[in-house]
Amino acid sequence: MALQALVLSRDTETMRVMRAALNDLSITCEASMLPERATQLLAKRKFDAIVVDCDDVEGAPEVLRELRRSPSNKRAMAFAVVNGSTTVKDAFEMGANFVLDKPLTAERAMRSFRAAHGLMKREHRRYFRTHVEGEVQITTPGGQQLRGTITNLSESGMALQMSEVGTALKTSTMVKIRFALPGRCRLEAKGEVIRSDSGRGVGIRFLHLDQKMQHELEQWLGQQVEQHKPPAMFINATARAR
């Protein structure tokens, strides 16, 4: 899955510069001219970067403020574009990570996105979940050995189906996990059960992996992200249906 950015602006030149910079970094860009539409998108979807044209879109600063209160987007990289009314200090206080003043240049926009690109990819990997089939061995605090099948995996945890009929893991249970990544070594982790249903579906959040194993997981997930990445696109979210 490609990195995704939301751009809130009515300025055609700002849109042109941002579109070019994002496309060069293979970041999918969705555009909105209306703060209300941008707020709706932020409530429904996860974005890796948000660009807010603070001074030339009425109500845009509030979108930037709301961003940091959004459950799924509060850690997104925020770029504030200012044009004299909003100060750099104001933009940072509203939650911006980067501030660009008008008139924008392609060089400055690209420099800012490149500076944030590594952080965006790191956060993207943290949320990226990929389908993987493999066996996982679980050890409970009492020493019971259980087995399950991984259904999806992320940097922060996994979902699995228990192999044994009647097996149940209660939420908040601390467990030890052993599993293998395809083509890589076996990993061991400590985790917490955060979801358990009657259909034997279980969700586990990782609490600790040693540094080497964490690196193995990050590298493998990074490869999966690249394999799932489609070509960059520019989508106008406010275009009227024809």
C-alpha positions, 0 to 999 in steps of 0.5 A, a space after each residue: 500500500 502506497 503512502 497517502 497524502 491529503 491536500 486541502 487547498 483552493 490554490 491551483 499553483 499550490 496544488 500543482 507544486 504539491 502534486 508534482 512533489 508527491 508524485 516524485 516520491 510515489 505518494 498517492 495524493 487526494 485533494 479537497 477544496 472544502 474543509 468539511 470534505 477534508 474533515 470527513 476524509 480524515 474521519 474515515 481513512 488513514 493518511 500519512 501526510 496532510 497538507 493544509 492551506 491555512 490562509 487561503 481556505 476559510 476554516 482550514 486552520 481548524 482542520 489542522 487542529 482537529 488532525 491531532 485529535 483524530 484517532 487514526 491520523 493524529 501521528 500523520 505528518 502535517 504541512 501548513 502552507 501560509 500566506 501572511 496571516 498565519 505565522 510560523 509560530 501559530 502553525 506549529 502551535 496548531 500541530 504542523 510539523 512543517 511550515 511552507 510559505 507562499 509563493 511555493 517553489 518545487 524545490 522547497 516543497 520537495 525538500 520538506 517532503 523528503 525530510 518527512 519521508 522516512 518518518 512517514 514510511 516508518 509510521 506507515 509500516 507500523 500500521 501496515 498489515 499484511 496477510 501471512 499464513 504460518 503457525 504460531 506457538 503461544 505459551 500462557 503464564 501458566 506454561 500451557 502450550 497452544 497453537 494457532 495460525 497467523 492471519 495477518 501481521 504488522 509491526 505492532 502485533 498479529 491476528 490469528 486463529 486458534 488451532 484447537 477447538 475449545 481453546 480460549 485466550 482471555 483479553 489482557 492475558 500476557 503470552 509468549 509467542 514464537 513464529 517464523 517469517 517466510 524465508 527468515 528466522 524464527 521470532 520470539 516476542 512477548 505480547 498481550 491478548 487484546 481481542 478474543 472471540 468465540 470463533 477462536 479469533 485472537 488479536 495480540 499486541 507485541 510488547 517486546 521483541 529484542 533488537 535483532 528480531 525487531 529489525 528482522 520484522 521491520 525489514 520483512 514488512 518493508 519488503 511487503 510494503 514495497 510489493 503492495 505499492 501501486 503507482 502514485 495517483 492524483 485524485 480530486 476528492 471534490 470533483 463533481 460526478 458526471 
